[in-house]
Amino acid sequence: MRIGVIAEESNDIEVLYELTCKLIKENTFSFRKFVGHGSGMLRRKCKAWAKNLLQRGCTHLVVLHDLDENNENELRLKLTDCVQNVNFEGYVILIPVHEIEAWLLADAKALKDVFHMINLPKLPRNPEAVKRPKEKLRDIIRKATKKYYVNTIHNKKIAAACRISKVKICKSFCPYPKFITLHTSE
């Protein structure tokens, strides 16, 4: 399975890669990517990048765009419009509510393991309800360990330690395991 990924930042792709490794064997898929370095460039270039990824041999496409303060339905329509007529075997639009870090706030054990915490950190019941998950993650880690959280360094490590069963409490993540399962059982 050759998966093209269009995302806002490189560390978003690293998170998705680590989570994908938990869904299917690492040697059964590959990622090719485009990084928007922000949402504006991603939305402007999405269609061209999708076509380019298809030309580069990708069979499937994932568009990963944080919701931030956008209207989810409008954003999903814009992104779907960019990719629906590009001939991938399948595509999925993932819109983490508010930021992808909400997914990482779903597994206390992953945070405990990655940051060598003495106790499990207290996490919000609904990570997607947190308005600024990146800052919440930073504050939890700083309080428990006195260490500094840097998303570009730590997100990949947290994702590698996360359990899919925990991340699935985030509704915005749930379409991804379904997408992978559907397209690997063909």
VENSULRA-V380271 format. One record per residue. N is the residue number from 1. PSI is psi in whole degrees, 0 to 359 (NA if undefined). D_LAST is the distance of its C-alpha to the last C-alpha in whole Angstrom. Layout:
n=N psi=PSI d_last=D_LAST
n=N psi=PSI d_last=D_LAST
This chain:
n=1 psi=117 d_last=11
n=2 psi=110 d_last=14
n=3 psi=123 d_last=15
n=4 psi=135 d_last=18
n=5 psi=129 d_last=20
n=6 psi=121 d_last=24
n=7 psi=167 d_last=26
n=8 psi=320 d_last=30
n=9 psi=156 d_last=30
n=10 psi=321 d_last=29
n=11 psi=338 d_last=30
n=12 psi=320 d_last=27
n=13 psi=322 d_last=24
n=14 psi=319 d_last=26
n=15 psi=312 d_last=25
n=16 psi=320 d_last=22
n=17 psi=312 d_last=21
n=18 psi=320 d_last=23
n=19 psi=324 d_last=21
n=20 psi=323 d_last=17
n=21 psi=338 d_last=18
n=22 psi=345 d_last=19
n=23 psi=323 d_last=15
n=24 psi=160 d_last=14
n=25 psi=140 d_last=16
n=26 psi=327 d_last=18
n=27 psi=7 d_last=17
n=28 psi=1 d_last=13
n=29 psi=161 d_last=14
n=30 psi=156 d_last=17
n=31 psi=138 d_last=19
n=32 psi=149 d_last=21
n=33 psi=161 d_last=23
n=34 psi=138 d_last=26
n=35 psi=125 d_last=29
n=36 psi=344 d_last=31
n=37 psi=49 d_last=34
n=38 psi=165 d_last=34
n=39 psi=327 d_last=33
n=40 psi=311 d_last=35
n=41 psi=320 d_last=34
n=42 psi=312 d_last=30
n=43 psi=322 d_last=30
n=44 psi=323 d_last=33
n=45 psi=358 d_last=30
n=46 psi=311 d_last=27
n=47 psi=314 d_last=26
n=48 psi=319 d_last=28
n=49 psi=320 d_last=26
n=50 psi=314 d_last=22
n=51 psi=318 d_last=23
n=52 psi=318 d_last=24
n=53 psi=322 d_last=21
n=54 psi=315 d_last=19
n=55 psi=331 d_last=22
n=56 psi=8 d_last=22
n=57 psi=7 d_last=18
n=58 psi=138 d_last=16
n=59 psi=337 d_last=13
n=60 psi=157 d_last=13
n=61 psi=140 d_last=16
n=62 psi=127 d_last=18
n=63 psi=123 d_last=21
n=64 psi=113 d_last=23
n=65 psi=118 d_last=27
n=66 psi=144 d_last=29
n=67 psi=321 d_last=31
n=68 psi=236 d_last=34
n=69 psi=14 d_last=37
n=70 psi=163 d_last=35
n=71 psi=123 d_last=34
n=72 psi=316 d_last=30
n=73 psi=315 d_last=29
n=74 psi=316 d_last=31
n=75 psi=315 d_last=29
n=76 psi=318 d_last=26
n=77 psi=315 d_last=27
n=78 psi=314 d_last=28
n=79 psi=320 d_last=25
n=80 psi=318 d_last=23
n=81 psi=326 d_last=25
n=82 psi=329 d_last=25
n=83 psi=346 d_last=22
n=84 psi=333 d_last=20
n=85 psi=7 d_last=21
n=86 psi=134 d_last=20
n=87 psi=60 d_last=17
n=88 psi=156 d_last=14
n=89 psi=334 d_last=11
n=90 psi=153 d_last=11
n=91 psi=159 d_last=15
n=92 psi=140 d_last=16
n=93 psi=120 d_last=20
n=94 psi=125 d_last=22
n=95 psi=87 d_last=25
n=96 psi=136 d_last=27
n=97 psi=128 d_last=30
n=98 psi=313 d_last=33
n=99 psi=162 d_last=31
n=100 psi=337 d_last=29
n=101 psi=340 d_last=31
n=102 psi=321 d_last=31
n=103 psi=322 d_last=28
n=104 psi=342 d_last=30
n=105 psi=5 d_last=32
n=106 psi=343 d_last=30
n=107 psi=100 d_last=31
n=108 psi=323 d_last=34
n=109 psi=322 d_last=34
n=110 psi=316 d_last=32
n=111 psi=317 d_last=35
n=112 psi=314 d_last=37
n=113 psi=314 d_last=36
n=114 psi=321 d_last=35
n=115 psi=11 d_last=39
n=116 psi=49 d_last=41
n=117 psi=151 d_last=42
n=118 psi=316 d_last=44
n=119 psi=161 d_last=43
n=120 psi=133 d_last=40
n=121 psi=151 d_last=40
n=122 psi=118 d_last=40
n=123 psi=156 d_last=38
n=124 psi=143 d_last=37
n=125 psi=320 d_last=35
n=126 psi=93 d_last=34
n=127 psi=332 d_last=33
n=128 psi=351 d_last=32
n=129 psi=349 d_last=35
n=130 psi=122 d_last=37
n=131 psi=324 d_last=38
n=132 psi=76 d_last=38
n=133 psi=327 d_last=36
n=134 psi=315 d_last=37
n=135 psi=324 d_last=40
n=136 psi=316 d_last=40
n=137 psi=313 d_last=38
n=138 psi=313 d_last=41
n=139 psi=319 d_last=43
n=140 psi=314 d_last=42
n=141 psi=316 d_last=41
n=142 psi=317 d_last=45
n=143 psi=319 d_last=46
n=144 psi=333 d_last=45
n=145 psi=346 d_last=45
n=146 psi=11 d_last=48
n=147 psi=158 d_last=45
n=148 psi=131 d_last=44
n=149 psi=129 d_last=40
n=150 psi=111 d_last=39
n=151 psi=324 d_last=35
n=152 psi=342 d_last=35
n=153 psi=314 d_last=35
n=154 psi=335 d_last=34
n=155 psi=317 d_last=31
n=156 psi=317 d_last=29
n=157 psi=319 d_last=31
n=158 psi=315 d_last=31
n=159 psi=321 d_last=27
n=160 psi=331 d_last=26
n=161 psi=345 d_last=28
n=162 psi=148 d_last=27
n=163 psi=131 d_last=25
n=164 psi=321 d_last=22
n=165 psi=329 d_last=23
n=166 psi=317 d_last=26
n=167 psi=332 d_last=25
n=168 psi=352 d_last=23
n=169 psi=344 d_last=27
n=170 psi=112 d_last=26
n=171 psi=329 d_last=25
n=172 psi=341 d_last=24
n=173 psi=329 d_last=22
n=174 psi=326 d_last=20
n=175 psi=337 d_last=17
n=176 psi=308 d_last=16
n=177 psi=323 d_last=15
n=178 psi=316 d_last=13
n=179 psi=313 d_last=11
n=180 psi=314 d_last=10
n=181 psi=314 d_last=9
n=182 psi=317 d_last=7
n=183 psi=353 d_last=6
n=184 psi=349 d_last=6
n=185 psi=3 d_last=4
n=186 psi=NA d_last=0
